[in-house]
Amino acid sequence: MNDVTLKIDGMSCGHCVGQVRNALARLDGVQTHQVTVGQASVSYDPEAVAVAAIIEAVTRAGYEVRAVERAA
């Protein structure tokens, strides 16, 4: 599993957090660790899902991923 933190624009409340959490939960190979206003921390299996698919899921939920920080 690889870890990333997504910096997300457009989130402003608990509803937004729930929308992003639900979008990430629908992806196979993704474990959501924490979603707060402005960011989400996840682990993902690169054999099952690409980072681009994770970003796309957040975008489809109505938010913009402005940065992806990979864990060392």
PQR file with spaces between the fields and no chain letter, atoms N, CA, C, O and H, PARSE charges and radii, in Angstrom:
ATOM       1  N    MET     1       0.850   -1.188    0.000 -0.4000 1.5000
ATOM       2  CA   MET     1       0.000    0.000    0.000 -0.0000 2.0000
ATOM       3  C    MET     1       0.887    1.240    0.000  0.5500 1.7000
ATOM       4  O    MET     1       1.922    1.289    0.664 -0.5500 1.4000
ATOM       5  N    ASN     2       0.454    2.232   -0.759 -0.4000 1.5000
ATOM       6  CA   ASN     2       1.127    3.528   -0.808 -0.0000 2.0000
ATOM       7  C    ASN     2       0.234    4.553   -0.124  0.5500 1.7000
ATOM       8  O    ASN     2      -0.991    4.435   -0.160 -0.5500 1.4000
ATOM       9  H    ASN     2      -0.387    2.191   -1.298  0.4000 1.0000
ATOM      10  N    ASP     3       0.839    5.553    0.496 -0.4000 1.5000
ATOM      11  CA   ASP     3       0.093    6.595    1.192 -0.0000 2.0000
ATOM      12  C    ASP     3       0.205    7.910    0.446  0.5500 1.7000
ATOM      13  O    ASP     3       1.278    8.273   -0.036 -0.5500 1.4000
ATOM      14  H    ASP     3       1.834    5.649    0.525  0.4000 1.0000
ATOM      15  N    VAL     4      -0.932    8.637    0.351 -0.4000 1.5000
ATOM      16  CA   VAL     4      -0.942    9.978   -0.225 -0.0000 2.0000
ATOM      17  C    VAL     4      -1.881   10.854    0.582  0.5500 1.7000
ATOM      18  O    VAL     4      -2.834   10.379    1.200 -0.5500 1.4000
ATOM      19  H    VAL     4      -1.804    8.342    0.742  0.4000 1.0000
ATOM      20  N    THR     5      -1.586   12.147    0.558 -0.4000 1.5000
ATOM      21  CA   THR     5      -2.486   13.151    1.100 -0.0000 2.0000
ATOM      22  C    THR     5      -2.890   14.048   -0.050  0.5500 1.7000
ATOM      23  O    THR     5      -2.040   14.593   -0.754 -0.5500 1.4000
ATOM      24  H    THR     5      -0.812   12.533    0.056  0.4000 1.0000
ATOM      25  N    LEU     6      -4.188   14.198   -0.236 -0.4000 1.5000
ATOM      26  CA   LEU     6      -4.726   15.055   -1.282 -0.0000 2.0000
ATOM      27  C    LEU     6      -5.098   16.392   -0.666  0.5500 1.7000
ATOM      28  O    LEU     6      -5.810   16.435    0.337 -0.5500 1.4000
ATOM      29  H    LEU     6      -4.878   13.755    0.336  0.4000 1.0000
ATOM      30  N    LYS     7      -4.630   17.473   -1.249 -0.4000 1.5000
ATOM      31  CA   LYS     7      -5.046   18.819   -0.854 -0.0000 2.0000
ATOM      32  C    LYS     7      -6.212   19.176   -1.770  0.5500 1.7000
ATOM      33  O    LYS     7      -6.069   19.165   -2.993 -0.5500 1.4000
ATOM      34  H    LYS     7      -4.052   17.438   -2.064  0.4000 1.0000
ATOM      35  N    ILE     8      -7.366   19.491   -1.182 -0.4000 1.5000
ATOM      36  CA   ILE     8      -8.600   19.620   -1.941 -0.0000 2.0000
ATOM      37  C    ILE     8      -9.201   21.004   -1.753  0.5500 1.7000
ATOM      38  O    ILE     8      -9.369   21.471   -0.626 -0.5500 1.4000
ATOM      39  H    ILE     8      -7.482   19.500   -0.189  0.4000 1.0000
ATOM      40  N    ASP     9      -9.522   21.656   -2.864 -0.4000 1.5000
ATOM      41  CA   ASP     9     -10.199   22.956   -2.838 -0.0000 2.0000
ATOM      42  C    ASP     9     -11.697   22.751   -2.999  0.5500 1.7000
ATOM      43  O    ASP     9     -12.143   21.793   -3.630 -0.5500 1.4000
ATOM      44  H    ASP     9      -9.384   21.278   -3.779  0.4000 1.0000
ATOM      45  N    GLY    10     -12.467   23.668   -2.418 -0.4000 1.5000
ATOM      46  CA   GLY    10     -13.906   23.652   -2.580 -0.0000 2.0000
ATOM      47  C    GLY    10     -14.656   23.031   -1.410  0.5500 1.7000
ATOM      48  O    GLY    10     -15.886   23.054   -1.381 -0.5500 1.4000
ATOM      49  H    GLY    10     -12.104   24.446   -1.905  0.4000 1.0000
ATOM      50  N    MET    11     -13.936   22.482   -0.455 -0.4000 1.5000
ATOM      51  CA   MET    11     -14.580   21.896    0.719 -0.0000 2.0000
ATOM      52  C    MET    11     -14.732   22.975    1.791  0.5500 1.7000
ATOM      53  O    MET    11     -13.803   23.738    2.057 -0.5500 1.4000
ATOM      54  H    MET    11     -12.937   22.463   -0.478  0.4000 1.0000
ATOM      55  N    SER    12     -15.938   23.027    2.413 -0.4000 1.5000
ATOM      56  CA   SER    12     -16.133   24.063    3.417 -0.0000 2.0000
ATOM      57  C    SER    12     -16.900   23.600    4.653  0.5500 1.7000
ATOM      58  O    SER    12     -17.076   24.372    5.595 -0.5500 1.4000
ATOM      59  H    SER    12     -16.692   22.407    2.197  0.4000 1.0000
ATOM      60  N    CYS    13     -17.362   22.335    4.658 -0.4000 1.5000
ATOM      61  CA   CYS    13     -18.204   21.911    5.776 -0.0000 2.0000
ATOM      62  C    CYS    13     -18.198   20.396    5.925  0.5500 1.7000
ATOM      63  O    CYS    13     -17.551   19.679    5.161 -0.5500 1.4000
ATOM      64  H    CYS    13     -17.219   21.708    3.893  0.4000 1.0000
ATOM      65  N    GLY    14     -18.929   19.931    6.920 -0.4000 1.5000
ATOM      66  CA   GLY    14     -19.034   18.506    7.169 -0.0000 2.0000
ATOM      67  C    GLY    14     -19.678   17.746    6.021  0.5500 1.7000
ATOM      68  O    GLY    14     -19.322   16.596    5.762 -0.5500 1.4000
ATOM      69  H    GLY    14     -19.455   20.514    7.541  0.4000 1.0000
ATOM      70  N    HIS    15     -20.622   18.375    5.330 -0.4000 1.5000
ATOM      71  CA   HIS    15     -21.238   17.729    4.167 -0.0000 2.0000
ATOM      72  C    HIS    15     -20.189   17.451    3.098  0.5500 1.7000
ATOM      73  O    HIS    15     -20.180   16.377    2.496 -0.5500 1.4000
ATOM      74  H    HIS    15     -20.911   19.309    5.540  0.4000 1.0000
ATOM      75  N    CYS    16     -19.315   18.410    2.867 -0.4000 1.5000
ATOM      76  CA   CYS    16     -18.233   18.244    1.887 -0.0000 2.0000
ATOM      77  C    CYS    16     -17.329   17.079    2.285  0.5500 1.7000
ATOM      78  O    CYS    16     -16.935   16.273    1.441 -0.5500 1.4000
ATOM      79  H    CYS    16     -19.323   19.282    3.356  0.4000 1.0000
ATOM      80  N    VAL    17     -17.009   16.998    3.555 -0.4000 1.5000
ATOM      81  CA   VAL    17     -16.180   15.904    4.059 -0.0000 2.0000
ATOM      82  C    VAL    17     -16.861   14.572    3.761  0.5500 1.7000
ATOM      83  O    VAL    17     -16.210   13.629    3.312 -0.5500 1.4000
ATOM      84  H    VAL    17     -17.329   17.652    4.241  0.4000 1.0000
ATOM      85  N    GLY    18     -18.152   14.492    4.007 -0.4000 1.5000
ATOM      86  CA   GLY    18     -18.900   13.277    3.744 -0.0000 2.0000
ATOM      87  C    GLY    18     -18.925   12.919    2.268  0.5500 1.7000
ATOM      88  O    GLY    18     -18.820   11.744    1.914 -0.5500 1.4000
ATOM      89  H    GLY    18     -18.680   15.258    4.373  0.4000 1.0000
ATOM      90  N    GLN    19     -19.063   13.910    1.406 -0.4000 1.5000
ATOM      91  CA   GLN    19     -19.078   13.668   -0.034 -0.0000 2.0000
ATOM      92  C    GLN    19     -17.753   13.078   -0.500  0.5500 1.7000
ATOM      93  O    GLN    19     -17.732   12.121   -1.274 -0.5500 1.4000
ATOM      94  H    GLN    19     -19.149   14.865    1.693  0.4000 1.0000
ATOM      95  N    VAL    20     -16.656   13.646   -0.032 -0.4000 1.5000
ATOM      96  CA   VAL    20     -15.332   13.151   -0.422 -0.0000 2.0000
ATOM      97  C    VAL    20     -15.107   11.758    0.170  0.5500 1.7000
ATOM      98  O    VAL    20     -14.601   10.870   -0.515 -0.5500 1.4000
ATOM      99  H    VAL    20     -16.673   14.424    0.597  0.4000 1.0000
ATOM     100  N    ARG    21     -15.476   11.566    1.421 -0.4000 1.5000
ATOM     101  CA   ARG    21     -15.311   10.259    2.065 -0.0000 2.0000
ATOM     102  C    ARG    21     -16.085    9.190    1.287  0.5500 1.7000
ATOM     103  O    ARG    21     -15.561    8.101    1.048 -0.5500 1.4000
ATOM     104  H    ARG    21     -15.888   12.288    1.977  0.4000 1.0000
ATOM     105  N    ASN    22     -17.323    9.490    0.892 -0.4000 1.5000
ATOM     106  CA   ASN    22     -18.138    8.535    0.139 -0.0000 2.0000
ATOM     107  C    ASN    22     -17.535    8.248   -1.234  0.5500 1.7000
ATOM     108  O    ASN    22     -17.537    7.099   -1.677 -0.5500 1.4000
ATOM     109  H    ASN    22     -17.748   10.374    1.086  0.4000 1.0000
ATOM     110  N    ALA    23     -17.024    9.266   -1.909 -0.4000 1.5000
ATOM     111  CA   ALA    23     -16.412    9.068   -3.226 -0.0000 2.0000
ATOM     112  C    ALA    23     -15.196    8.149   -3.128  0.5500 1.7000
ATOM     113  O    ALA    23     -14.994    7.286   -3.982 -0.5500 1.4000
ATOM     114  H    ALA    23     -17.023   10.199   -1.550  0.4000 1.0000
ATOM     115  N    LEU    24     -14.398    8.336   -2.097 -0.4000 1.5000
ATOM     116  CA   LEU    24     -13.206    7.502   -1.910 -0.0000 2.0000
ATOM     117  C    LEU    24     -13.584    6.083   -1.500  0.5500 1.7000
ATOM     118  O    LEU    24     -12.914    5.127   -1.894 -0.5500 1.4000
ATOM     119  H    LEU    24     -14.561    9.038   -1.404  0.4000 1.0000
ATOM     120  N    ALA    25     -14.638    5.937   -0.722 -0.4000 1.5000
ATOM     121  CA   ALA    25     -15.059    4.616   -0.248 -0.0000 2.0000
ATOM     122  C    ALA    25     -15.520    3.719   -1.395  0.5500 1.7000
ATOM     123  O    ALA    25     -15.467    2.494   -1.279 -0.5500 1.4000
ATOM     124  H    ALA    25     -15.181    6.713   -0.403  0.4000 1.0000
ATOM     125  N    ARG    26     -15.964    4.307   -2.486 -0.4000 1.5000
ATOM     126  CA   ARG    26     -16.441    3.527   -3.627 -0.0000 2.0000
ATOM     127  C    ARG    26     -15.309    2.954   -4.477  0.5500 1.7000
ATOM     128  O    ARG    26     -15.561    2.155   -5.379 -0.5500 1.4000
ATOM     129  H    ARG    26     -16.007    5.301   -2.580  0.4000 1.0000
ATOM     130  N    LEU    27     -14.075    3.348   -4.202 -0.4000 1.5000
ATOM     131  CA   LEU    27     -12.937    2.876   -4.996 -0.0000 2.0000
ATOM     132  C    LEU    27     -12.341    1.604   -4.407  0.5500 1.7000
ATOM     133  O    LEU    27     -12.026    1.550   -3.218 -0.5500 1.4000
ATOM     134  H    LEU    27     -13.871    3.997   -3.469  0.4000 1.0000
ATOM     135  N    ASP    28     -12.191    0.592   -5.237 -0.4000 1.5000
ATOM     136  CA   ASP    28     -11.509   -0.630   -4.802 -0.0000 2.0000
ATOM     137  C    ASP    28     -10.027   -0.323   -4.601  0.5500 1.7000
ATOM     138  O    ASP    28      -9.424    0.397   -5.397 -0.5500 1.4000
ATOM     139  H    ASP    28     -12.447    0.636   -6.203  0.4000 1.0000
ATOM     140  N    GLY    29      -9.451   -0.863   -3.550 -0.4000 1.5000
ATOM     141  CA   GLY    29      -8.024   -0.703   -3.307 -0.0000 2.0000
ATOM     142  C    GLY    29      -7.649    0.567   -2.576  0.5500 1.7000
ATOM     143  O    GLY    29      -6.466    0.890   -2.469 -0.5500 1.4000
ATOM     144  H    GLY    29      -9.940   -1.448   -2.904  0.4000 1.0000
ATOM     145  N    VAL    30      -8.652    1.309   -2.059 -0.4000 1.5000
ATOM     146  CA   VAL    30      -8.383    2.558   -1.347 -0.0000 2.0000
ATOM     147  C    VAL    30      -8.886    2.436    0.085  0.5500 1.7000
ATOM     148  O    VAL    30     -10.023    2.028    0.320 -0.5500 1.4000
ATOM     149  H    VAL    30      -9.613    1.046   -2.146  0.4000 1.0000
ATOM     150  N    GLN    31      -8.035    2.792    1.038 -0.4000 1.5000
ATOM     151  CA   GLN    31      -8.413    2.878    2.448 -0.0000 2.0000
ATOM     152  C    GLN    31      -8.300    4.339    2.852  0.5500 1.7000
ATOM     153  O    GLN    31      -7.231    4.940    2.738 -0.5500 1.4000
ATOM     154  H    GLN    31      -7.111    3.124    0.848  0.4000 1.0000
ATOM     155  N    THR    32      -9.389    4.901    3.317 -0.4000 1.5000
ATOM     156  CA   THR    32      -9.399    6.300    3.747 -0.0000 2.0000
ATOM     157  C    THR    32      -8.999    6.370    5.209  0.5500 1.7000
ATOM     158  O    THR    32      -9.613    5.725    6.059 -0.5500 1.4000
ATOM     159  H    THR    32     -10.257    4.413    3.409  0.4000 1.0000
ATOM     160  N    HIS    33      -7.977    7.150    5.501 -0.4000 1.5000
ATOM     161  CA   HIS    33      -7.532    7.313    6.882 -0.0000 2.0000
ATOM     162  C    HIS    33      -8.214    8.500    7.534  0.5500 1.7000
ATOM     163  O    HIS    33      -8.730    8.397    8.647 -0.5500 1.4000
ATOM     164  H    HIS    33      -7.479    7.674    4.811  0.4000 1.0000
ATOM     165  N    GLN    34      -8.216    9.631    6.836 -0.4000 1.5000
ATOM     166  CA   GLN    34      -8.795   10.835    7.414 -0.0000 2.0000
ATOM     167  C    GLN    34      -9.228   11.771    6.298  0.5500 1.7000
ATOM     168  O    GLN    34      -8.504   11.974    5.323 -0.5500 1.4000
ATOM     169  H    GLN    34      -7.797    9.715    5.932  0.4000 1.0000
ATOM     170  N    VAL    35     -10.416   12.337    6.453 -0.4000 1.5000
ATOM     171  CA   VAL    35     -10.888   13.376    5.549 -0.0000 2.0000
ATOM     172  C    VAL    35     -11.292   14.553    6.417  0.5500 1.7000
ATOM     173  O    VAL    35     -12.126   14.412    7.312 -0.5500 1.4000
ATOM     174  H    VAL    35     -11.004   12.172    7.245  0.4000 1.0000
ATOM     175  N    THR    36     -10.708   15.705    6.160 -0.4000 1.5000
ATOM     176  CA   THR    36     -11.058   16.937    6.852 -0.0000 2.0000
ATOM     177  C    THR    36     -11.283   18.001    5.786  0.5500 1.7000
ATOM     178  O    THR    36     -10.976   17.778    4.614 -0.5500 1.4000
ATOM     179  H    THR    36     -10.030   15.820    5.434  0.4000 1.0000
ATOM     180  N    VAL    37     -11.809   19.144    6.176 -0.4000 1.5000
ATOM     181  CA   VAL    37     -12.012   20.226    5.223 -0.0000 2.0000
ATOM     182  C    VAL    37     -10.656   20.584    4.616  0.5500 1.7000
ATOM     183  O    VAL    37      -9.747   21.026    5.318 -0.5500 1.4000
ATOM     184  H    VAL    37     -12.058   19.326    7.128  0.4000 1.0000
ATOM     185  N    GLY    38     -10.535   20.388    3.312 -0.4000 1.5000
ATOM     186  CA   GLY    38      -9.307   20.764    2.617 -0.0000 2.0000
ATOM     187  C    GLY    38      -8.319   19.654    2.341  0.5500 1.7000
ATOM     188  O    GLY    38      -7.346   19.870    1.619 -0.5500 1.4000
ATOM     189  H    GLY    38     -11.274   20.029    2.742  0.4000 1.0000
ATOM     190  N    GLN    39      -8.539   18.459    2.899 -0.4000 1.5000
ATOM     191  CA   GLN    39      -7.590   17.389    2.600 -0.0000 2.0000
ATOM     192  C    GLN    39      -8.145   16.012    2.935  0.5500 1.7000
ATOM     193  O    GLN    39      -9.078   15.859    3.724 -0.5500 1.4000
ATOM     194  H    GLN    39      -9.330   18.284    3.485  0.4000 1.0000
ATOM     195  N    ALA    40      -7.529   15.012    2.299 -0.4000 1.5000
ATOM     196  CA   ALA    40      -7.853   13.608    2.571 -0.0000 2.0000
ATOM     197  C    ALA    40      -6.563   12.811    2.564  0.5500 1.7000
ATOM     198  O    ALA    40      -5.719   12.990    1.686 -0.5500 1.4000
ATOM     199  H    ALA    40      -6.771   15.136    1.658  0.4000 1.0000
ATOM     200  N    SER    41      -6.412   11.934    3.542 -0.4000 1.5000
ATOM     201  CA   SER    41      -5.256   11.042    3.619 -0.0000 2.0000
ATOM     202  C    SER    41      -5.736    9.624    3.372  0.5500 1.7000
ATOM     203  O    SER    41      -6.641    9.135    4.048 -0.5500 1.4000
ATOM     204  H    SER    41      -7.097   11.789    4.256  0.4000 1.0000
ATOM     205  N    VAL    42      -5.117    8.967    2.391 -0.4000 1.5000
ATOM     206  CA   VAL    42      -5.533    7.618    2.024 -0.0000 2.0000
ATOM     207  C    VAL    42      -4.325    6.724    1.784  0.5500 1.7000
ATOM     208  O    VAL    42      -3.219    7.196    1.521 -0.5500 1.4000
ATOM     209  H    VAL    42      -4.382    9.365    1.842  0.4000 1.0000
ATOM     210  N    SER    43      -4.567    5.420    1.880 -0.4000 1.5000
ATOM     211  CA   SER    43      -3.626    4.417    1.416 -0.0000 2.0000
ATOM     212  C    SER    43      -4.289    3.767    0.214  0.5500 1.7000
ATOM     213  O    SER    43      -5.510    3.613    0.175 -0.5500 1.4000
ATOM     214  H    SER    43      -5.465    5.037    2.093  0.4000 1.0000
ATOM     215  N    TYR    44      -3.479    3.386   -0.766 -0.4000 1.5000
ATOM     216  CA   TYR    44      -4.049    2.740   -1.942 -0.0000 2.0000
ATOM     217  C    TYR    44      -3.117    1.648   -2.439  0.5500 1.7000
ATOM     218  O    TYR    44      -1.901    1.700   -2.257 -0.5500 1.4000
ATOM     219  H    TYR    44      -2.488    3.511   -0.735  0.4000 1.0000
ATOM     220  N    ASP    45      -3.730    0.660   -3.072 -0.4000 1.5000
ATOM     221  CA   ASP    45      -3.000   -0.446   -3.671 -0.0000 2.0000
ATOM     222  C    ASP    45      -2.761   -0.084   -5.137  0.5500 1.7000
ATOM     223  O    ASP    45      -3.706   -0.055   -5.925 -0.5500 1.4000
ATOM     224  H    ASP    45      -4.718    0.618   -3.220  0.4000 1.0000
ATOM     225  N    PRO    46      -1.508    0.193   -5.512 -0.5600 1.5000
ATOM     226  CA   PRO    46      -1.235    0.609   -6.889  0.2800 2.0000
ATOM     227  C    PRO    46      -1.555   -0.469   -7.927  0.5500 1.7000
ATOM     228  O    PRO    46      -1.657   -0.173   -9.117 -0.5500 1.4000
ATOM     229  N    GLU    47      -1.713   -1.712   -7.483 -0.4000 1.5000
ATOM     230  CA   GLU    47      -2.117   -2.795   -8.391 -0.0000 2.0000
ATOM     231  C    GLU    47      -3.611   -2.722   -8.700  0.5500 1.7000
ATOM     232  O    GLU    47      -4.064   -3.254   -9.714 -0.5500 1.4000
ATOM     233  H    GLU    47      -1.630   -1.953   -6.516  0.4000 1.0000
ATOM     234  N    ALA    48      -4.379   -2.061   -7.823 -0.4000 1.5000
ATOM     235  CA   ALA    48      -5.830   -2.009   -7.969 -0.0000 2.0000
ATOM     236  C    ALA    48      -6.356   -0.663   -8.467  0.5500 1.7000
ATOM     237  O    ALA    48      -7.388   -0.601   -9.135 -0.5500 1.4000
ATOM     238  H    ALA    48      -4.011   -1.629   -6.999  0.4000 1.0000
ATOM     239  N    VAL    49      -5.637    0.415   -8.136 -0.4000 1.5000
ATOM     240  CA   VAL    49      -6.142    1.747   -8.475 -0.0000 2.0000
ATOM     241  C    VAL    49      -4.970    2.710   -8.654  0.5500 1.7000
ATOM     242  O    VAL    49      -3.974    2.635   -7.935 -0.5500 1.4000
ATOM     243  H    VAL    49      -4.798    0.364   -7.593  0.4000 1.0000
ATOM     244  N    ALA    50      -5.103    3.605   -9.615 -0.4000 1.5000
ATOM     245  CA   ALA    50      -4.082    4.630   -9.861 -0.0000 2.0000
ATOM     246  C    ALA    50      -4.461    5.914   -9.120  0.5500 1.7000
ATOM     247  O    ALA    50      -5.632    6.154   -8.826 -0.5500 1.4000
ATOM     248  H    ALA    50      -5.912    3.666  -10.200  0.4000 1.0000
ATOM     249  N    VAL    51      -3.460    6.721   -8.827 -0.4000 1.5000
ATOM     250  CA   VAL    51      -3.714    8.011   -8.181 -0.0000 2.0000
ATOM     251  C    VAL    51      -4.656    8.846   -9.041  0.5500 1.7000
ATOM     252  O    VAL    51      -5.500    9.567   -8.509 -0.5500 1.4000
ATOM     253  H    VAL    51      -2.509    6.526   -9.066  0.4000 1.0000
ATOM     254  N    ALA    52      -4.524    8.758  -10.356 -0.4000 1.5000
ATOM     255  CA   ALA    52      -5.404    9.514  -11.256 -0.0000 2.0000
ATOM     256  C    ALA    52      -6.868    9.156  -11.026  0.5500 1.7000
ATOM     257  O    ALA    52      -7.729   10.032  -11.111 -0.5500 1.4000
ATOM     258  H    ALA    52      -3.839    8.171  -10.788  0.4000 1.0000
ATOM     259  N    ALA    53      -7.173    7.895  -10.739 -0.4000 1.5000
ATOM     260  CA   ALA    53      -8.550    7.473  -10.472 -0.0000 2.0000
ATOM     261  C    ALA    53      -9.045    8.035   -9.140  0.5500 1.7000
ATOM     262  O    ALA    53     -10.225    8.354   -9.000 -0.5500 1.4000
ATOM     263  H    ALA    53      -6.474    7.184  -10.670  0.4000 1.0000
ATOM     264  N    ILE    54      -8.159    8.156   -8.178 -0.4000 1.5000
ATOM     265  CA   ILE    54      -8.520    8.736   -6.885 -0.0000 2.0000
ATOM     266  C    ILE    54      -8.856   10.212   -7.076  0.5500 1.7000
ATOM     267  O    ILE    54      -9.858   10.701   -6.554 -0.5500 1.4000
ATOM     268  H    ILE    54      -7.199    7.897   -8.291  0.4000 1.0000
ATOM     269  N    ILE    55      -8.022   10.910   -7.818 -0.4000 1.5000
ATOM     270  CA   ILE    55      -8.268   12.325   -8.104 -0.0000 2.0000
ATOM     271  C    ILE    55      -9.580   12.488   -8.869  0.5500 1.7000
ATOM     272  O    ILE    55     -10.363   13.390   -8.569 -0.5500 1.4000
ATOM     273  H    ILE    55      -7.208   10.513   -8.243  0.4000 1.0000
ATOM     274  N    GLU    56      -9.822   11.631   -9.842 -0.4000 1.5000
ATOM     275  CA   GLU    56     -11.055   11.693  -10.631 -0.0000 2.0000
ATOM     276  C    GLU    56     -12.285   11.508   -9.760  0.5500 1.7000
ATOM     277  O    GLU    56     -13.291   12.186   -9.967 -0.5500 1.4000
ATOM     278  H    GLU    56      -9.186   10.899  -10.085  0.4000 1.0000
ATOM     279  N    ALA    57     -12.227   10.605   -8.790 -0.4000 1.5000
ATOM     280  CA   ALA    57     -13.362   10.376   -7.893 -0.0000 2.0000
ATOM     281  C    ALA    57     -13.679   11.628   -7.084  0.5500 1.7000
ATOM     282  O    ALA    57     -14.847   11.975   -6.907 -0.5500 1.4000
ATOM     283  H    ALA    57     -11.410   10.054   -8.621  0.4000 1.0000
ATOM     284  N    VAL    58     -12.651   12.302   -6.596 -0.4000 1.5000
ATOM     285  CA   VAL    58     -12.849   13.538   -5.835 -0.0000 2.0000
ATOM     286  C    VAL    58     -13.410   14.629   -6.749  0.5500 1.7000
ATOM     287  O    VAL    58     -14.289   15.390   -6.345 -0.5500 1.4000
ATOM     288  H    VAL    58     -11.702   12.020   -6.740  0.4000 1.0000
ATOM     289  N    THR    59     -12.905   14.701   -7.966 -0.4000 1.5000
ATOM     290  CA   THR    59     -13.385   15.694   -8.933 -0.0000 2.0000
ATOM     291  C    THR    59     -14.855   15.444   -9.269  0.5500 1.7000
ATOM     292  O    THR    59     -15.645   16.386   -9.331 -0.5500 1.4000
ATOM     293  H    THR    59     -12.191   14.083   -8.294  0.4000 1.0000
ATOM     294  N    ARG    60     -15.221   14.193   -9.483 -0.4000 1.5000
ATOM     295  CA   ARG    60     -16.624   13.861   -9.781 -0.0000 2.0000
ATOM     296  C    ARG    60     -17.541   14.215   -8.617  0.5500 1.7000
ATOM     297  O    ARG    60     -18.722   14.496   -8.820 -0.5500 1.4000
ATOM     298  H    ARG    60     -14.579   13.427   -9.432  0.4000 1.0000
ATOM     299  N    ALA    61     -17.006   14.204   -7.405 -0.4000 1.5000
ATOM     300  CA   ALA    61     -17.791   14.583   -6.230 -0.0000 2.0000
ATOM     301  C    ALA    61     -17.975   16.099   -6.150  0.5500 1.7000
ATOM     302  O    ALA    61     -18.740   16.586   -5.318 -0.5500 1.4000
ATOM     303  H    ALA    61     -16.047   13.976   -7.240  0.4000 1.0000
ATOM     304  N    GLY    62     -17.285   16.842   -7.006 -0.4000 1.5000
ATOM     305  CA   GLY    62     -17.483   18.291   -7.065 -0.0000 2.0000
ATOM     306  C    GLY    62     -16.377   19.134   -6.476  0.5500 1.7000
ATOM     307  O    GLY    62     -16.576   20.321   -6.214 -0.5500 1.4000
ATOM     308  H    GLY    62     -16.663   16.447   -7.682  0.4000 1.0000
ATOM     309  N    TYR    63     -15.203   18.537   -6.263 -0.4000 1.5000
ATOM     310  CA   TYR    63     -14.101   19.255   -5.622 -0.0000 2.0000
ATOM     311  C    TYR    63     -12.857   19.182   -6.493  0.5500 1.7000
ATOM     312  O    TYR    63     -12.770   18.348   -7.394 -0.5500 1.4000
ATOM     313  H    TYR    63     -15.042   17.574   -6.477  0.4000 1.0000
ATOM     314  N    GLU    64     -11.895   20.057   -6.220 -0.4000 1.5000
ATOM     315  CA   GLU    64     -10.680   20.114   -7.024 -0.0000 2.0000
ATOM     316  C    GLU    64      -9.460   19.709   -6.206  0.5500 1.7000
ATOM     317  O    GLU    64      -9.176   20.299   -5.164 -0.5500 1.4000
ATOM     318  H    GLU    64     -11.965   20.734   -5.488  0.4000 1.0000
ATOM     319  N    VAL    65      -8.750   18.711   -6.682 -0.4000 1.5000
ATOM     320  CA   VAL    65      -7.500   18.308   -6.028 -0.0000 2.0000
ATOM     321  C    VAL    65      -6.412   19.223   -6.561  0.5500 1.7000
ATOM     322  O    VAL    65      -6.112   19.214   -7.755 -0.5500 1.4000
ATOM     323  H    VAL    65      -8.981   18.232   -7.529  0.4000 1.0000
ATOM     324  N    ARG    66      -5.816   20.020   -5.666 -0.4000 1.5000
ATOM     325  CA   ARG    66      -4.795   20.975   -6.108 -0.0000 2.0000
ATOM     326  C    ARG    66      -3.379   20.454   -5.897  0.5500 1.7000
ATOM     327  O    ARG    66      -2.431   20.972   -6.489 -0.5500 1.4000
ATOM     328  H    ARG    66      -6.059   20.028   -4.696  0.4000 1.0000
ATOM     329  N    ALA    67      -3.231   19.435   -5.058 -0.4000 1.5000
ATOM     330  CA   ALA    67      -1.891   18.874   -4.819 -0.0000 2.0000
ATOM     331  C    ALA    67      -2.029   17.464   -4.266  0.5500 1.7000
ATOM     332  O    ALA    67      -2.994   17.128   -3.580 -0.5500 1.4000
ATOM     333  H    ALA    67      -4.001   19.015   -4.577  0.4000 1.0000
ATOM     334  N    VAL    68      -1.022   16.648   -4.591 -0.4000 1.5000
ATOM     335  CA   VAL    68      -0.922   15.287   -4.075 -0.0000 2.0000
ATOM     336  C    VAL    68       0.439   15.153   -3.418  0.5500 1.7000
ATOM     337  O    VAL    68       1.473   15.324   -4.063 -0.5500 1.4000
ATOM     338  H    VAL    68      -0.238   16.921   -5.148  0.4000 1.0000
ATOM     339  N    GLU    69       0.429   14.846   -2.132 -0.4000 1.5000
ATOM     340  CA   GLU    69       1.684   14.661   -1.409 -0.0000 2.0000
ATOM     341  C    GLU    69       1.859   13.183   -1.113  0.5500 1.7000
ATOM     342  O    GLU    69       1.042   12.576   -0.420 -0.5500 1.4000
ATOM     343  H    GLU    69      -0.411   14.708   -1.607  0.4000 1.0000
ATOM     344  N    ARG    70       2.914   12.618   -1.637 -0.4000 1.5000
ATOM     345  CA   ARG    70       3.196   11.196   -1.403 -0.0000 2.0000
ATOM     346  C    ARG    70       4.022   11.063   -0.129  0.5500 1.7000
ATOM     347  O    ARG    70       4.919   11.865    0.133 -0.5500 1.4000
ATOM     348  H    ARG    70       3.577   13.111   -2.200  0.4000 1.0000
ATOM     349  N    ALA    71       3.706   10.046    0.651 -0.4000 1.5000
ATOM     350  CA   ALA    71       4.462    9.786    1.879 -0.0000 2.0000
ATOM     351  C    ALA    71       5.849    9.257    1.521  0.5500 1.7000
ATOM     352  O    ALA    71       6.029    8.569    0.516 -0.5500 1.4000
ATOM     353  H    ALA    71       2.978    9.395    0.438  0.4000 1.0000
ATOM     354  N    ALA    72       6.812    9.589    2.355 -0.4000 1.5000
ATOM     355  CA   ALA    72       8.190    9.149    2.125 -0.0000 2.0000
ATOM     356  C    ALA    72       8.374    7.695    2.434  0.5500 1.7000
ATOM     357  O    ALA    72       9.478    7.169    2.292 -0.5500 1.4000
ATOM     358  H    ALA    72       6.666   10.148    3.171  0.4000 1.0000
